[in-house]
Amino acid sequence: MRALVLTGPGKAEVQDVEPPHAAPGEVVVDVERAGVCGTDVELFTGRMSYLSTGRAWYPLRPGHEWCGRVSAVGDGVDPAWLGRRVTGDTMLGCGRCARCLAGRHHVCADLAEIGISRGRPGALAERLPVPAAALHALPDDLDPALGALVEPGGNALRAVRAAALGSGERLLVLGTGTIGLLAALFARAQSVEVHLLGRDPAQLGLATDLGFSGVWTRAELPGLPWHAVIDASTAPELPGLALDLVEPGGRAVYIGLAPDPSTVDTRDLVLKDVTAVGILGGSAGLDGAAAAYANGSVDARPLVAATIGLAETAEALAGRRPEGPGPKIHIDPRR
């Protein structure tokens, strides 16, 4: 089968590789759509920290945002999965440790991540092996673009839940990339008053096109009380800004990762009685994201700028992406 393989920093090519077989406890999925995210770009460029710590290595097959259909099941897997439309959890815990048994498999000490770490092959390929325990069913009629947005949607939904706002309360989202826009969409679906802070003109314009009236640059941001702030940016100065802006007694939710360390003054955290929450992974939000897409309360399809084939993926990873207002590029590996 055809798969995108990262062979070294800045090097990617489509290769003919051995197709996966359904091992015991696993299935094989025929991939319909896969998303490219910032983690994939970091793996391509060689900047991903896992490459220096030994949790990831070249050659590497990326892709962890995906949907498809189960084409084979291994021993011990319910045969009812065969032919089902699915997506899956990126985070694969050992299933035996105290964290996994408590439902925190996404922070398992032996965590493997599909398309990211410990040699697990990813979804930028025609077929993908997945543990059956990681599968999440999707409706047959769900747009594949939405199916491949369940994983980032799960991350964003977890951030919105962590903000813990009620109807009519005010949320400020820092960052207008994929996660920031998704968080805004999920929060609006819960009747939260949503504002966004960004700097990219195209993404600010997309936020306005999505129907958000409170779309600001830093110079324009009004001095409103922000009951919660979600930092979905990659700017090292914005975690501190989130703490500065949030109302006393409010919540600062951190889901963005900056390439350089950020500074947060814990005196402000304490004296403002702010709750700070970090979000890693979408595991607990996958079903909620899929349900919101299926019932139409959230339509994230405008975030996809273009859908391209495997042969064009290396160019997109290198920053030569197709034109389009959305921050997300999708891959159809059948092309």
N, C-alpha and C positions, 0 to 999 in steps of 0.2 A: 504494500500500500504506500501511498504518498504521505509524507509527514515533513513538517518544517523542523530542521535540526540546527541548533546553535552549536557551532563547532569551536568557537573562541570569541573573545571580545570583538564586537563589530562584525562577526562573521556568521551568516545564516544562509542555508540553502535547503531547497526541497529535495529530499532523498527518497529512494525506494527502500523501505525498511520491512522487516518481517512483521506481518500482521499479528495482532494480539489473539490469544486464545483464552477462552473463559476458564480461568483457574478456579479451583474450589472456593466457594464463597464470593465469586466475582461474576460480573457480566461483561460483555462487549457491547459498546454503543456505537452505532453508525452516526457520526457527528453531522448535524445539519448546519449549525452556526456556532462560531466561537468569537469571543471578543478579545481585543488587544488592550491591555491596561498598562499602567505605569510600571508595575512589577515586571512585566514582560520586557519593557524597554530597558529597565535596569539590568535584567539578566543578559540582554543582547549587548549592552554597552560594557558590561563587566563591572558596573558600579554596585550591584546588589551585594549587600553585606554577607549573605550566605556563601558567596563564592570565596570569600576570604576566611570564613569560619569553618568551611568544610561541609556545610549542610547542603550545598549544591555544587555541581561540577559539570564541566563540559566533557563530552557532548551532552546536550540537554534538549529535551523536547518540550517547549512551553505550551501554555494555554490552559486557563483554569476557569474561564467564564464560557459556558457552553450549554447546548441542548442537543438532543438527538433521540434515536429510537433504539431500544435494546434488540440486538440481532442474535445474541447467543447467551446462554446462562450456564454457569459451571455447577459442579456437584454441590449439593446443599442449598442451592438457591431456588426459591419459589418459582416454578415455571410460569406463573401468572405474569412475571415481569416481561416475558418474551413478547416483543412487538409493542411494548408500552413506550409512550413518549416520556422522556425524563430529562432532568438535569441532576446535578449532584453536588455534594459538599466537597469543597476543596480540601478541608482539614481532616486528615485521617489519623486518629489517635490509636494507641495500642489496644484500647478496649478493655484493659485489665487493671490499670492503675487507679488510685483513688480519684484522680481528677476525671478520668473517663467515666468511672462509675457514678460520679456526681453530676454528670452532664456537662463537664468542662473539657471535652476531648480536644477542643481547639487550642488548649494550652498544655497538652500532654508533653512530657519531657521527651518522648520518642515520636513526636509529631512528624508525619510526612505530608507533603502538600502536592496535590496533583498539578503537574506542570511546573513545579517550583523547586521542590527539595527532595532529598534522599532518593533521587533517581526515578521518581514516579513520572511516567510519560504523560504529556499533556494533550490537549484537545485540538491543537493546530495540526490536525491529521485527519485522515479519512475515518479511522476507527480508534476507539479509546477503551482501555480496560478500567473498570471501576468496581470497587467493593460494593456488593449489593446493599450493605448497611448504609452506604453514603448516598443512595439514590433517593430522589424526590420526584414523584409523579407529576406530570403536567397534562393539562387538557389537550386532546388531540387537535383542537382547532386553534390553539394559542399560536400567535405569530411567532416564528422562530427568532425574530429580533428580540421579542420580549422574553422568550425562553433563555436566550443567552445573556439577558440582563438580570436574571434572577439572582445570580451570585453578587454582583455589585449592589443590586437592590436590597439583598439581605443585610449587607453591611450598612447601607444608608438607613434602613428601617430600624436596625439595632441602635443607631445613633439617635434617631428620633425618639425611640422608646426611652433611651437613657436621659433625654432632655426632660421627660416626664411633664409635659405641658398639657393643660386642659384647653378646651374649646375657647377661642378668643384670646388666649395668652399670646405673647409676642416672642418669636424666635428670630435670631439673626444667624445666618449661615455664612461663614467665612470661606470663600472659594466657590467658583462657578464651573468647576470641572464636573466630571461624571458623578462623583459621590455627592458633591455639594448640590447639584441640580436634583439628583434623586432624593436626597434628604428633604429638599424643599417641596418636591412633589408629594412625598409620603406625609410630610407634616401638614400640607394644605388639605390633603384628603381626610385629615383628622380635625379639620376646622381650626387649625392654628393659624395665627396671623404671621406670615412668613416674609422676611426681608433677606436680601442677599448682598454681600459685599464682594466685589471682584475688581479685576483690572483689565482683563482681556476683552476688547471691544466686541468681538464676535460672540463670545460666551455671554457677555452682559446683554447683547442684543437677543440672543436665544432665550435668556431668562425672561426678558420682556415679552417675547413672542409666545412664551409658555403661559403668559397671563399674570406674571408677577409685577405688581406696580412698585413695590419697594426694592428697587435694584440700584445699588449705589457704588460709587468709588469711595476711597477713604476720605477724599476732600469733601464729598457731598453728604456723607453719612449724618443723618440727623441725630440729635441728642435725645433719643427716646429711651425709655426703660426697657432693657432687653431681659426678659424673664429667663431665657436660656440662650447660650451661644454654642453653636457647633463649629469647631474648627476643622474644615475639610480641605485645608490648603496644604501646600508644601513649603510655605514661607517660614523660616525660623523665628521671625519676629511676631507671628500671629498668635501662637499660644499665649503669650503674655498679653497681647491685645484682647483676646477673648476674656481673660480674667479681669482686665481693666474695664471692659464694657458691660459685663454681666451684672445684673442687679444683685445687691446683697441678699443672701439666702437663695440665690438661683443656682443654676447648673451650667458648668462649662464641660462640654463633651469634646474629646479629642479623638479624631479618627484619621486626620492627615498626618503624614510623616515627612518632615523636612530632611534634606540631605545633610544638614549640619545641626548640631545640638541646639535646642531651644532653651530659653531661660524663663522660668516662671518664679515670681517672688512669692514664696509660701506665706510671707507675712500678709500679703493681700488676700490670699486664699483663706487664712484663718480669720483675719479681722473683718472680712466680708461674709464669713460663714458660708462660703461657696462649696458646693459639692462638685468635685472634678471626677470625670469618668473617662477611662480609656476604652476604646473599642478595637478589638482584633477579630477580624473574620465575620462572615455573615451567617454562620451555622444556625444560630437560633432564630434568624430572620428569614430563612429561605422560603418556608411555607407561607409566611405572611406576605412576602413580596410576590410570590406566584399567585396567591389569592387576589391581591390587589390588582395585578395585571389582568387576571382572568375576569374579574367582575367589572373592570373598566374604571375603577376609582382612581387608578394611576395609569397614564399612558406615557411610557418613557421612550417610545419609538423616535420622537424628534431628536433625541440625543445621539442617534446613530448618523454620522455624516455620510458614510458610504459602506457598501458591502463589496469586498474584493475577493479574489481567489488566492490560493496558497502561494502561487508564483509571485504575487505582488507584495507579500507580507514583509519580506526583508526590507523593501523600500520604505514601507510604513514604519517599521521599527527604527529605521535610520532617520526618521523625521520627515521623509518625503511622502507625506500622506495625501490622499485625494482631497479635493476641495469640498467643503461642506461646513455648515455652521455648527454641527454637533461635535462634542469632544470625543466620541467613541467611534472606532473603526471596527467593523465586523468582518469575519472571514467565513466564506462558504467553501469548505475544503473539497466539495464535490466538483468545483469549477476547475 
